[in-house]
Amino acid sequence: MNDQAIEQEIQAKGLTAPRVTPQDIEANIKQEYYFTAGEGYCGATGGKVYPSALGLLTFCVIELQSGFIVTGESACASPENFDADLGRKIARQNAVQKIWPLMGYALKEKLAAE
């Protein structure tokens, strides 16, 4: 079940108390960056060639509105199955999962202060 499906179920059940929504998460994303470990290796070493295994690890770096950074990654076991677009989607999904507890904590702090 994905985040949108869960949100639909929450709405269908009439649960209206303050909560973090998928829309809140998306609105909190300021910038996204994607690269493979191979590209990072070349950037760090100034080289143009990297070990092939590093091309199978994709990173997503998300900068939140506050400037805080979260990361996600996606690793492909078989080079034949590597798909750059799919790797970016999975890496982003893994990064977004790290935003939920951060925003949940911020909301709880706000509610406790009220």
Stockholm file with secondary structure:
# STOCKHOLM 1.0

chainA/1-114         MNDQAIEQEIQAKGLTAPRVTPQDIEANIKQEYYFTAGEGYCGATGGKVYPSALGLLTFCVIELQSGFIVTGESACASPENFDADLGRKIARQNAVQKIWPLMGYALKEKLAAE
#=GR chainA/1-114 SS CCHHHHHHHHHHTTCCSSCCCHHHHHHTEEEEEEEEHHHHHHHHHCCSCCCGGGGGEEEEEEEETTSCEEEEEEECSSGGGCCHHHHHHHHHHHHHHHHHHHHHHHHHHHHHHC
#=GC SS_cons         CCHHHHHHHHHHTTCCSSCCCHHHHHHTEEEEEEEEHHHHHHHHHCCSCCCGGGGGEEEEEEEETTSCEEEEEEECSSGGGCCHHHHHHHHHHHHHHHHHHHHHHHHHHHHHHC
//
